[in-house]
Amino acid sequence: MQIVNNIIVFLGFAPLHFRFRPRASRAKLLACASIGRYRIFENTPMPLHRDAILLTPGPLTTSLRTKLAMLRDWGSWDADFIAVTASVRKSLLDIVHGQDSHVVVPLQGSGTFSVEAAVGTVVPRDGHVLVLDNGAYCKRAAKLSSLMGRRTTVLPFDDAQAVSPMALEAALQADASISHVLMIHCETGAGVLNPLQAVADVCARHAKGLIVDAMSSFGALPIDARTTRFDALIAASGKCLEGVPGMGFVLLHKQILPACEGNSQSLAMDLFDQHAYMEKTRQWRFTPPTHVLVALQEAIAQFIEEGGQSARLARYQANCDTLLRGMAALGFVPFLPPDIQAPIIVTFHAPADRAYDFKKFYDAAKRHGFILYPGKLTQIETFRVGCIGAIGTVEMAQAVHAVALAMQDLGIAHGAPASAP
Amino acid sequence: MQIVNNIIVFLGFAPLHFRFRPRASRAKLLACASIGRYRIFENTPMPLHRDAILLTPGPLTTSLRTKLAMLRDWGSWDADFIAVTASVRKSLLDIVHGQDSHVVVPLQGSGTFSVEAAVGTVVPRDGHVLVLDNGAYCKRAAKLSSLMGRRTTVLPFDDAQAVSPMALEAALQADASISHVLMIHCETGAGVLNPLQAVADVCARHAKGLIVDAMSSFGALPIDARTTRFDALIAASGKCLEGVPGMGFVLLHKQILPACEGNSQSLAMDLFDQHAYMEKTRQWRFTPPTHVLVALQEAIAQFIEEGGQSARLARYQANCDTLLRGMAALGFVPFLPPDIQAPIIVTFHAPADRAYDFKKFYDAAKRHGFILYPGKLTQIETFRVGCIGAIGTVEMAQAVHAVALAMQDLGIAHGAPASAP
């Protein structure tokens, strides 16, 4: 054991020289670690147990190794950081086999910033966007498109159904003015897996641009740019690649790139400009989220070591199966039929038991170590449980057990909804 | 010494079970630390020395304590994270005494995203923005304003001068259609400190809206919302508050807030919408950069412990003085006269010595432990050195020494420029 600097940090939650501080309130225990001349976490409430596991579809639980990558500072202009940017960009193309057909443009902000940037950059100002809508995130995409002044039409589907390539076919035949189609690969509002390949085939046949929000599928579900034609595909750092949140990225087809110049009304979110500058200088135009990018590089390294997309899908599928099996045993009923349930996030009907209240249920599950996610459907009461992040079936089984304990705590006898579908 | 989890990390650069890897190239030594079943930094090149100190105006060198705050994952919907958001928002208002007059709206992305969001939210679509331009970042602000379709007029000043309140007065008298004035408090293109109070007074007298880009001054230079009237003031996490980059924030005057509704053509960057949602739910509208925000909270705690803005200014001023004195002894001449030199970043004339080449100079200084910053002036050759970050006069003296060593390495006899001003 070799120690050069006298700085030692104990992860987990037993910092060196741990002590309670008398002035700490009961509600907010403050932990203090003295490390040489540093005092660490003086003002951050530190739990005396393992942090709750996030069963939320981003931010999610990341590996220790990913977080540790953030313990260094990087100059955004420096060659070392430029190499990180290049490495991440290459990896992102590799994951969907897009090296020959696409470029990748990283962008600061959350995934929604990248969706807005993609629409604003790819769709000309007189373009017409058709949004295939089967959930809350589709409605958000339609809203940002129309706010930017792009003519926007919504093709509505039920939240509990996948979007229909046949309905898309009919819509394109009925209105030749549609220039672009926008779809969400995995609609996490309910958790539906939409038929990317079939939608892409219809768009290709009609020579329409396709913008794919692959936020919650990229890295986990198969996407192959060699066989699936898309103009733009969007995802983010803090989803199935298991990085931390803070940046998104957009794959743009090389053939459409020249026509994108001047489309954007936004300087910050102009992906054409971002790409041109990055190609010229290898740098980001504006200050990049350096720590987030370095964490993403480390997360991608683990993704590759795990075995890439197929291995990640297998783990998430096992997580999802463990969850569905365990929750079924407690009486819970999933909102979606199995054939369109993506192994990313599962929506469950709220139990009919009168002792159920989401807030109390959430707090109880959290006391037992797991963070659930509220439902996003407007018509019926549901809650959601994510299957993604640096967790496996062990944690999912623990999560089901935590739900069982939460039910006990609240006196919920059974998880069944009022009327099983 | 209490150990609960068997995970131990040695910061500094001597990870546990450190070993050289035979396949590592000379250029890129790979370090590997085995920690239980984790392998850490397998794919990240790890230096065998202290990381170079960033003399760049954001990203900058942050404290270990700030970075360590990023070692946990947070659910963005969870009460614990909501409390972090509330705490940071309150602190940001406190720093400029804006509790009574302003609200604060955090935003994902780099500082430029927040500048664009402020202009797009505050200025109505038929508004007219006058940009007081004495540098590269002013030009960027004018560009984003006109891209969004806002009528934009530039009032040009020399890069080596502060903007003139008298010239502003004349411009406002000459054109009554101007609705808003945009100024940059500290223009880091050259490093000029602009006269915020005098500009604000002119705007108040003419009843014009004022948008202040305080990116590189917030927290270090005095700003008092009780005596300085502004509609919007913008800064970011990774500047003088010494957080990591990844989010900005905008202080909006409460009186103008209602009129901001519907101004923005962007969903992601609509600060009115972001604020309304945050007030209602205490959450961010879209996925927040959780780790960046928690690091900012920890950075602000250290800011307060240090003694707040006046203490931070004193440290930066001492840094700047140490730098100017040391560089003068080597023959270097600063670009700006002392009376408008902000203690944030210093622009130096490039040496006339024919052995000088910025790239080589940069690389040599880096080998001696310091990351310099390129110049941003178009007419004359310069380079920049930041005075901000979690560093003091010890590091600044070391930086000057590193410059001296870099000069030796390159055979630069003297730092004086071709013609001293």
Chai-1 contact restraints between the chains, C-beta under 6 A:
chainA,res_idxA,chainB,res_idxB,connection_type,confidence,min_distance_angstrom,max_distance_angstrom,comment,restraint_id
A,Q2,B,A14,contact,1.0,0.0,6.0,A-B,restraint_1
A,V4,B,G12,contact,1.0,0.0,6.0,A-B,restraint_2
A,V4,B,A14,contact,1.0,0.0,6.0,A-B,restraint_3
A,N5,B,G12,contact,1.0,0.0,6.0,A-B,restraint_4
A,I7,B,L11,contact,1.0,0.0,6.0,A-B,restraint_5
A,I7,B,G12,contact,1.0,0.0,6.0,A-B,restraint_6
A,V9,B,V9,contact,1.0,0.0,6.0,A-B,restraint_7
A,V9,B,L11,contact,1.0,0.0,6.0,A-B,restraint_8
A,L11,B,I7,contact,1.0,0.0,6.0,A-B,restraint_9
A,L11,B,V9,contact,1.0,0.0,6.0,A-B,restraint_10
A,G12,B,V4,contact,1.0,0.0,6.0,A-B,restraint_11
A,G12,B,N5,contact,1.0,0.0,6.0,A-B,restraint_12
A,G12,B,I7,contact,1.0,0.0,6.0,A-B,restraint_13
A,A14,B,Q2,contact,1.0,0.0,6.0,A-B,restraint_14
A,A14,B,V4,contact,1.0,0.0,6.0,A-B,restraint_15
A,Y38,B,L64,contact,1.0,0.0,6.0,A-B,restraint_16
A,Y38,B,R65,contact,1.0,0.0,6.0,A-B,restraint_17
A,I40,B,R65,contact,1.0,0.0,6.0,A-B,restraint_18
A,I40,B,L68,contact,1.0,0.0,6.0,A-B,restraint_19
A,N43,B,A301,contact,1.0,0.0,6.0,A-B,restraint_20
A,D51,B,R72,contact,1.0,0.0,6.0,A-B,restraint_21
A,L54,B,D73,contact,1.0,0.0,6.0,A-B,restraint_22
A,L54,B,G75,contact,1.0,0.0,6.0,A-B,restraint_23
A,T56,B,G75,contact,1.0,0.0,6.0,A-B,restraint_24
A,P59,B,S76,contact,1.0,0.0,6.0,A-B,restraint_25
A,P59,B,T290,contact,1.0,0.0,6.0,A-B,restraint_26
A,T61,B,D73,contact,1.0,0.0,6.0,A-B,restraint_27
A,T62,B,D73,contact,1.0,0.0,6.0,A-B,restraint_28
A,L64,B,Y38,contact,1.0,0.0,6.0,A-B,restraint_29
A,R65,B,Y38,contact,1.0,0.0,6.0,A-B,restraint_30
A,R65,B,I40,contact,1.0,0.0,6.0,A-B,restraint_31
A,K67,B,L71,contact,1.0,0.0,6.0,A-B,restraint_32
A,L68,B,I40,contact,1.0,0.0,6.0,A-B,restraint_33
A,M70,B,M70,contact,1.0,0.0,6.0,A-B,restraint_34
A,L71,B,K67,contact,1.0,0.0,6.0,A-B,restraint_35
A,R72,B,D51,contact,1.0,0.0,6.0,A-B,restraint_36
A,D73,B,L54,contact,1.0,0.0,6.0,A-B,restraint_37
A,D73,B,T61,contact,1.0,0.0,6.0,A-B,restraint_38
A,D73,B,T62,contact,1.0,0.0,6.0,A-B,restraint_39
A,G75,B,L54,contact,1.0,0.0,6.0,A-B,restraint_40
A,G75,B,T56,contact,1.0,0.0,6.0,A-B,restraint_41
A,G75,B,I371,contact,1.0,0.0,6.0,A-B,restraint_42
A,S76,B,P59,contact,1.0,0.0,6.0,A-B,restraint_43
A,D78,B,I371,contact,1.0,0.0,6.0,A-B,restraint_44
A,Q108,B,G109,contact,1.0,0.0,6.0,A-B,restraint_45
A,Q108,B,S110,contact,1.0,0.0,6.0,A-B,restraint_46
A,G109,B,Q108,contact,1.0,0.0,6.0,A-B,restraint_47
A,G109,B,G109,contact,1.0,0.0,6.0,A-B,restraint_48
A,S110,B,Q108,contact,1.0,0.0,6.0,A-B,restraint_49
A,S110,B,F286,contact,1.0,0.0,6.0,A-B,restraint_50
A,S110,B,T287,contact,1.0,0.0,6.0,A-B,restraint_51
A,T112,B,A268,contact,1.0,0.0,6.0,A-B,restraint_52
A,T112,B,F286,contact,1.0,0.0,6.0,A-B,restraint_53
A,F113,B,A268,contact,1.0,0.0,6.0,A-B,restraint_54
A,E116,B,L267,contact,1.0,0.0,6.0,A-B,restraint_55
A,E116,B,A268,contact,1.0,0.0,6.0,A-B,restraint_56
A,K143,B,L267,contact,1.0,0.0,6.0,A-B,restraint_57
A,L144,B,L267,contact,1.0,0.0,6.0,A-B,restraint_58
A,L147,B,Q265,contact,1.0,0.0,6.0,A-B,restraint_59
A,L147,B,L267,contact,1.0,0.0,6.0,A-B,restraint_60
A,M148,B,Q265,contact,1.0,0.0,6.0,A-B,restraint_61
A,V244,B,H291,contact,1.0,0.0,6.0,A-B,restraint_62
A,P245,B,T287,contact,1.0,0.0,6.0,A-B,restraint_63
A,P245,B,P289,contact,1.0,0.0,6.0,A-B,restraint_64
A,P245,B,T290,contact,1.0,0.0,6.0,A-B,restraint_65
A,G246,B,G246,contact,1.0,0.0,6.0,A-B,restraint_66
A,G246,B,P289,contact,1.0,0.0,6.0,A-B,restraint_67
A,G246,B,V292,contact,1.0,0.0,6.0,A-B,restraint_68
A,Q265,B,L147,contact,1.0,0.0,6.0,A-B,restraint_69
A,Q265,B,M148,contact,1.0,0.0,6.0,A-B,restraint_70
A,L267,B,K143,contact,1.0,0.0,6.0,A-B,restraint_71
A,L267,B,L144,contact,1.0,0.0,6.0,A-B,restraint_72
A,L267,B,L147,contact,1.0,0.0,6.0,A-B,restraint_73
A,A268,B,T112,contact,1.0,0.0,6.0,A-B,restraint_74
A,A268,B,F113,contact,1.0,0.0,6.0,A-B,restraint_75
A,A268,B,E116,contact,1.0,0.0,6.0,A-B,restraint_76
A,F286,B,S110,contact,1.0,0.0,6.0,A-B,restraint_77
A,F286,B,T112,contact,1.0,0.0,6.0,A-B,restraint_78
A,T287,B,S110,contact,1.0,0.0,6.0,A-B,restraint_79
A,T287,B,P245,contact,1.0,0.0,6.0,A-B,restraint_80
A,P289,B,P245,contact,1.0,0.0,6.0,A-B,restraint_81
A,P289,B,G246,contact,1.0,0.0,6.0,A-B,restraint_82
A,T290,B,P59,contact,1.0,0.0,6.0,A-B,restraint_83
A,T290,B,P245,contact,1.0,0.0,6.0,A-B,restraint_84
A,H291,B,V244,contact,1.0,0.0,6.0,A-B,restraint_85
A,V292,B,G246,contact,1.0,0.0,6.0,A-B,restraint_86
A,A301,B,N43,contact,1.0,0.0,6.0,A-B,restraint_87
A,I371,B,G75,contact,1.0,0.0,6.0,A-B,restraint_88
A,I371,B,D78,contact,1.0,0.0,6.0,A-B,restraint_89
